Amino acid sequence: MSESADGKKIFFLYPQSVIQEELISILLKNEYEVYFLNDHVKATRILKRFPNSICYINIDDGLKEEEWEAYIKNLKADAEIKNLELGILSYNNDPNLMQKYLMDIGVKCGFIQLKLGVKQSTDIILKVLEVNEAKGRRKFVRANCEKDPRIVMNFGYKESSYEGRIIDISSVGIACEFKDTIPIDNKTIIPKIQLNLRGSLVQADAIILSRRYDSEKILVMVFNPRPKEAELEKIHNFIHKTLQKTIEGF
């Protein structure tokens, strides 16, 4: 199958608590673009907006099982989302139920039996996402936050202090805009940069990679060395929440 540059959005419809609390952090660490949906009617509208996505549906919640069957059949029959790939999440280990969804209805992303445990369920989902080339050619998920003036960074260098507005962020770096051109050369290492991600504080060292093509006031900075795991978790959570907020606006 062809691989896209942007990768695929991965939706979880009515996700179980184990998905929200444990599995999500592993998917974020693996740089997948993940969203939660908690309304199956709204979900149909969102999936039509992003028809090349993957959606895992928790059939233990939201609707009765026969209603889920009809809902999923309707999704599969909808020409607007013919490229949508579906998977099932359930604590129900009835082999007949699994047979129905996998063989009769034809969901292609698996029937994940959550009773197997978080690790095994996560391993299965990761393999499915890899087969479906869910990352595309993109290696890191990036969140655009240029419309939120609260997302800021600051650092000190020599005798001066600088504060900028973060425009976008990934786990490998940031683009940030300053009021004035910063008199620091590219390739300069800046220690102990402070990021304020809506109140979540992150500290990291970074190198000024370049000025962005459209403005000398915008610096592209790459974390160097890689931030500690606790700091990376804050960054991943911020990216997820920022992207989730965008989806909820549709």
VOPAGU-2260 file (C-alpha; in pm, 1 decimal, decimal comma):
REM VOPAGU-2260
SITE   aa  ch    i         X         Y         Z
SITE  MET   A    0       0,0       0,0       0,0
SITE  SER   A    1     118,1     355,2     -62,1
SITE  GLU   A    2     277,5     551,2     217,8
SITE  SER   A    3     165,4     909,6     275,6
SITE  ALA   A    4     390,3    1188,4     394,5
SITE  ASP   A    5     160,1    1294,5     678,0
SITE  GLY   A    6      70,9     953,3     813,9
SITE  LYS   A    7    -271,7     859,1     946,9
SITE  LYS   A    8    -477,8     984,6    1234,0
SITE  ILE   A    9    -565,1     711,7    1483,4
SITE  PHE   A   10    -898,7     747,4    1658,8
SITE  PHE   A   11   -1029,4     559,6    1962,7
SITE  LEU   A   12   -1408,2     575,7    1989,6
SITE  TYR   A   13   -1535,1     547,4    2349,1
SITE  PRO   A   14   -1188,2     437,5    2469,3
SITE  GLN   A   15   -1170,5     224,2    2781,8
SITE  SER   A   16    -986,7     363,8    3084,1
SITE  VAL   A   17    -689,7     133,6    3019,3
SITE  ILE   A   18    -655,7     291,9    2674,0
SITE  GLN   A   19    -668,0     644,9    2811,4
SITE  GLU   A   20    -436,7     580,5    3104,1
SITE  GLU   A   21    -175,4     333,4    2981,9
SITE  LEU   A   22    -182,1     237,3    2615,9
SITE  ILE   A   23    -202,5     599,0    2497,9
SITE  SER   A   24     133,4     688,0    2654,2
SITE  ILE   A   25     303,3     405,1    2464,2
SITE  LEU   A   26     148,4     511,3    2134,2
SITE  LEU   A   27     255,6     870,9    2195,6
SITE  LYS   A   28     611,3     761,6    2270,5
SITE  ASN   A   29     607,6     576,2    1940,8
SITE  GLU   A   30     508,9     902,0    1766,4
SITE  TYR   A   31     158,4     807,6    1656,2
SITE  GLU   A   32    -105,1    1078,3    1613,4
SITE  VAL   A   33    -382,5     966,7    1848,7
SITE  TYR   A   34    -725,8    1109,4    1927,0
SITE  PHE   A   35   -1019,0    1016,6    2152,7
SITE  LEU   A   36   -1381,1    1037,0    2038,6
SITE  ASN   A   37   -1673,1    1007,4    2280,5
SITE  ASP   A   38   -1972,9    1056,3    2052,8
SITE  HIS   A   39   -2039,1     807,2    1773,5
SITE  VAL   A   40   -2258,9    1051,9    1577,8
SITE  LYS   A   41   -1993,4    1322,6    1585,9
SITE  ALA   A   42   -1731,1    1056,1    1516,7
SITE  THR   A   43   -1890,0     977,4    1179,8
SITE  ARG   A   44   -1862,9    1342,6    1081,8
SITE  ILE   A   45   -1498,3    1364,0    1191,2
SITE  LEU   A   46   -1404,6    1040,0    1016,3
SITE  LYS   A   47   -1550,9    1176,2     694,1
SITE  ARG   A   48   -1324,1    1478,2     734,7
SITE  PHE   A   49   -1023,5    1246,9     770,9
SITE  PRO   A   50   -1118,3     948,5     553,3
SITE  ASN   A   51    -773,7     786,7     547,0
SITE  SER   A   52    -768,8     729,9     920,2
SITE  ILE   A   53    -771,0     427,1    1149,1
SITE  CYS   A   54   -1044,6     396,5    1410,8
SITE  TYR   A   55   -1060,1     151,8    1701,5
SITE  ILE   A   56   -1410,5     116,6    1841,8
SITE  ASN   A   57   -1488,7       7,1    2196,6
SITE  ILE   A   58   -1801,0    -205,6    2150,3
SITE  ASP   A   59   -1841,9    -245,9    2528,1
SITE  ASP   A   60   -1970,8     111,7    2565,1
SITE  GLY   A   61   -2193,6     369,3    2398,9
SITE  LEU   A   62   -2430,4     138,4    2207,6
SITE  LYS   A   63   -2573,8    -208,6    2237,9
SITE  GLU   A   64   -2379,7    -476,7    2052,6
SITE  GLU   A   65   -2636,0    -510,9    1774,2
SITE  GLU   A   66   -2632,8    -132,0    1733,7
SITE  TRP   A   67   -2254,3    -137,9    1705,4
SITE  GLU   A   68   -2282,0    -402,3    1438,8
SITE  ALA   A   69   -2513,7    -180,9    1235,0
SITE  TYR   A   70   -2299,1     128,1    1296,1
SITE  ILE   A   71   -1979,9     -44,7    1181,6
SITE  LYS   A   72   -2146,9    -193,1     874,8
SITE  ASN   A   73   -2268,1     155,8     783,4
SITE  LEU   A   74   -1916,9     295,0     817,1
SITE  LYS   A   75   -1778,2      24,2     593,9
SITE  ALA   A   76   -2049,0      82,3     334,3
SITE  ASP   A   77   -2001,9     459,8     322,3
SITE  ALA   A   78   -1827,7     558,6      -1,8
SITE  GLU   A   79   -1699,9     882,8     154,4
SITE  ILE   A   80   -1476,7     687,5     391,8
SITE  LYS   A   81   -1393,9     382,5     185,4
SITE  ASN   A   82   -1027,2     406,1     292,6
SITE  LEU   A   83   -1109,7     413,2     663,9
SITE  GLU   A   84    -966,1     112,7     849,6
SITE  LEU   A   85   -1148,7     -19,7    1156,6
SITE  GLY   A   86   -1052,5    -223,9    1459,3
SITE  ILE   A   87   -1247,1    -349,7    1760,6
SITE  LEU   A   88   -1166,3    -317,9    2131,2
SITE  SER   A   89   -1349,4    -531,0    2385,5
SITE  TYR   A   90   -1314,1    -723,0    2709,0
SITE  ASN   A   91   -1550,4    -980,7    2560,9
SITE  ASN   A   92   -1352,3   -1289,2    2452,2
SITE  ASP   A   93   -1644,2   -1466,1    2280,0
SITE  PRO   A   94   -1490,3   -1632,7    1970,4
SITE  ASN   A   95   -1820,6   -1600,4    1782,4
SITE  LEU   A   96   -1815,5   -1223,9    1834,4
SITE  MET   A   97   -1459,1   -1208,3    1708,8
SITE  GLN   A   98   -1551,2   -1422,7    1407,4
SITE  LYS   A   99   -1839,0   -1189,9    1321,2
SITE  TYR   A  100   -1631,6    -873,3    1317,5
SITE  LEU   A  101   -1315,1   -1013,1    1164,3
SITE  MET   A  102   -1456,4   -1251,1     906,1
SITE  ASP   A  103   -1820,1   -1161,1     842,9
SITE  ILE   A  104   -1801,5    -782,2     866,7
SITE  GLY   A  105   -1435,0    -763,8     766,9
SITE  VAL   A  106   -1267,5    -517,5    1003,7
SITE  LYS   A  107    -900,3    -514,1     907,5
SITE  CYS   A  108    -727,3    -373,3    1215,7
SITE  GLY   A  109    -801,1    -658,4    1451,4
SITE  PHE   A  110   -1029,2    -754,0    1736,5
SITE  ILE   A  111    -825,0    -657,7    2043,2
SITE  GLN   A  112    -918,6    -864,0    2348,3
SITE  LEU   A  113    -825,5    -633,7    2635,3
SITE  LYS   A  114    -838,6    -922,6    2882,7
SITE  LEU   A  115    -501,9   -1026,2    2738,1
SITE  GLY   A  116    -347,5    -731,6    2923,0
SITE  VAL   A  117    -208,6    -391,7    2830,3
SITE  LYS   A  118     127,1    -511,7    2699,6
SITE  GLN   A  119     -10,8    -775,2    2464,3
SITE  SER   A  120    -293,2    -548,1    2346,4
SITE  THR   A  121     -44,1    -267,6    2282,7
SITE  ASP   A  122     192,6    -496,3    2093,0
SITE  ILE   A  123     -92,1    -607,6    1866,2
SITE  ILE   A  124    -203,3    -250,0    1796,8
SITE  LEU   A  125     154,5    -136,7    1728,6
SITE  LYS   A  126     199,0    -416,5    1474,8
SITE  VAL   A  127    -128,9    -326,8    1304,5
SITE  LEU   A  128     -29,7      40,5    1286,1
SITE  GLU   A  129     307,0     -49,8    1140,0
SITE  VAL   A  130     150,5    -272,8     873,0
SITE  ASN   A  131     -91,0       7,6     785,2
SITE  GLU   A  132     198,7     256,4     759,1
SITE  ALA   A  133      20,8     484,4    1005,5
SITE  LYS   A  134     328,3     704,7    1050,8
SITE  GLY   A  135     374,5     764,0     681,9
SITE  ARG   A  136     711,7     921,3     613,6
SITE  ARG   A  137     671,7    1149,0     912,7
SITE  LYS   A  138     893,1    1045,8    1204,2
SITE  PHE   A  139     760,2    1281,4    1470,5
SITE  VAL   A  140     416,4    1420,1    1554,7
SITE  ARG   A  141     413,0    1799,2    1561,7
SITE  ALA   A  142     156,3    2032,6    1718,3
SITE  ASN   A  143      92,0    2382,3    1589,4
SITE  CYS   A  144      32,2    2626,7    1873,3
SITE  GLU   A  145      91,9    2965,0    1708,6
SITE  LYS   A  146    -260,1    3086,5    1793,9
SITE  ASP   A  147    -207,3    3037,2    2167,9
SITE  PRO   A  148       5,0    3318,3    2320,1
SITE  ARG   A  149      39,3    3123,7    2645,9
SITE  ILE   A  150     280,1    2873,4    2491,7
SITE  VAL   A  151     614,3    3041,9    2552,3
SITE  MET   A  152     981,6    2972,0    2610,6
SITE  ASN   A  153    1271,2    3162,3    2759,4
SITE  PHE   A  154    1643,5    3127,5    2804,1
SITE  GLY   A  155    1948,5    3319,4    2910,2
SITE  TYR   A  156    2257,9    3350,7    2694,6
SITE  LYS   A  157    2569,3    3538,6    2804,9
SITE  GLU   A  158    2443,4    3863,5    2957,6
SITE  SER   A  159    2098,2    3864,3    2798,0
SITE  SER   A  160    1759,4    3701,3    2850,7
SITE  TYR   A  161    1519,2    3611,3    2570,8
SITE  GLU   A  162    1152,4    3515,7    2561,2
SITE  GLY   A  163     976,1    3377,6    2257,9
SITE  ARG   A  164     638,6    3240,3    2157,2
SITE  ILE   A  165     636,6    2873,2    2059,1
SITE  ILE   A  166     481,0    2828,9    1715,2
SITE  ASP   A  167     507,2    2452,2    1690,0
SITE  ILE   A  168     661,7    2170,6    1886,9
SITE  SER   A  169     757,1    1805,9    1851,2
SITE  SER   A  170     957,5    1572,9    2072,2
SITE  VAL   A  171    1273,3    1671,6    1880,5
SITE  GLY   A  172    1244,7    2048,4    1882,8
SITE  ILE   A  173    1051,9    2373,9    1851,1
SITE  ALA   A  174    1000,4    2671,3    1626,3
SITE  CYS   A  175     967,6    2993,4    1824,2
SITE  GLU   A  176     905,9    3355,5    1733,0
SITE  PHE   A  177    1070,7    3653,6    1901,8
SITE  LYS   A  178     974,9    4022,0    1891,0
SITE  ASP   A  179    1315,2    4111,3    1753,2
SITE  THR   A  180    1588,2    3932,4    1563,8
SITE  ILE   A  181    1800,7    3732,3    1808,9
SITE  PRO   A  182    2174,7    3816,3    1784,2
SITE  ILE   A  183    2289,7    3456,1    1829,6
SITE  ASP   A  184    2442,5    3251,3    1549,8
SITE  ASN   A  185    2296,8    2933,0    1410,4
SITE  LYS   A  186    2454,2    2613,0    1549,7
SITE  THR   A  187    2482,1    2773,3    1892,6
SITE  ILE   A  188    2397,2    2543,0    2184,0
SITE  ILE   A  189    2159,1    2701,3    2436,1
SITE  PRO   A  190    2148,8    2527,5    2775,1
SITE  LYS   A  191    1851,3    2510,2    3009,8
SITE  ILE   A  192    1575,9    2643,4    2788,6
SITE  GLN   A  193    1249,2    2674,3    2980,1
SITE  LEU   A  194     928,0    2578,7    2800,5
SITE  ASN   A  195     589,9    2672,9    2944,5
SITE  LEU   A  196     332,5    2443,4    2783,9
SITE  ARG   A  197       8,0    2575,8    2931,7
SITE  GLY   A  198     150,0    2552,4    3281,0
SITE  SER   A  199     347,7    2232,2    3225,1
SITE  LEU   A  200     712,3    2334,3    3264,8
SITE  VAL   A  201     981,8    2161,2    3063,5
SITE  GLN   A  202    1356,3    2220,5    3072,9
SITE  ALA   A  203    1586,2    2112,0    2792,3
SITE  ASP   A  204    1907,8    2201,7    2614,6
SITE  ALA   A  205    1880,2    2287,9    2246,2
SITE  ILE   A  206    2081,7    2400,9    1947,8
SITE  ILE   A  207    1971,7    2678,7    1713,9
SITE  LEU   A  208    1939,8    2492,1    1386,8
SITE  SER   A  209    1832,8    2779,1    1161,7
SITE  ARG   A  210    1608,1    3076,5    1104,6
SITE  ARG   A  211    1280,7    2980,7     944,4
SITE  TYR   A  212    1252,4    3055,9     574,0
SITE  ASP   A  213     974,0    3312,6     616,7
SITE  SER   A  214    1114,3    3520,8     903,9
SITE  GLU   A  215    1449,7    3594,7    1066,0
SITE  LYS   A  216    1261,5    3634,7    1395,0
SITE  ILE   A  217    1159,1    3268,4    1397,4
SITE  LEU   A  218    1420,2    3022,5    1524,5
SITE  VAL   A  219    1412,3    2648,7    1463,3
SITE  MET   A  220    1568,9    2478,4    1765,3
SITE  VAL   A  221    1649,3    2110,6    1808,1
SITE  PHE   A  222    1674,2    1950,6    2151,5
SITE  ASN   A  223    2032,5    1841,0    2212,5
SITE  PRO   A  224    2076,4    1611,1    2391,4
SITE  ARG   A  225    1741,5    1431,7    2388,2
SITE  PRO   A  226    1531,1    1547,8    2686,8
SITE  LYS   A  227    1489,9    1317,4    2984,4
SITE  GLU   A  228    1196,6    1076,0    2978,1
SITE  ALA   A  229     994,6    1280,0    3228,6
SITE  GLU   A  230    1033,7    1590,5    3011,6
SITE  LEU   A  231     949,6    1398,0    2693,4
SITE  GLU   A  232     632,3    1267,3    2855,1
SITE  LYS   A  233     523,0    1626,5    2927,3
SITE  ILE   A  234     591,9    1722,0    2565,1
SITE  HIS   A  235     404,3    1421,6    2425,9
SITE  ASN   A  236     107,0    1489,2    2654,7
SITE  PHE   A  237      99,5    1852,9    2550,0
SITE  ILE   A  238     107,7    1759,8    2181,0
SITE  HIS   A  239    -173,9    1508,5    2229,5
SITE  LYS   A  240    -391,6    1756,9    2420,9
SITE  THR   A  241    -329,1    2029,7    2164,0
SITE  LEU   A  242    -423,3    1806,2    1872,1
SITE  GLN   A  243    -721,7    1666,1    2065,5
SITE  LYS   A  244    -851,6    2018,6    2125,0
SITE  THR   A  245    -837,6    2083,4    1750,9
SITE  ILE   A  246   -1040,1    1770,1    1674,1
SITE  GLU   A  247   -1300,9    1859,8    1936,5
SITE  GLY   A  248   -1359,7    2186,4    1753,1
SITE  PHE   A  249   -1497,1    2009,1    1445,9
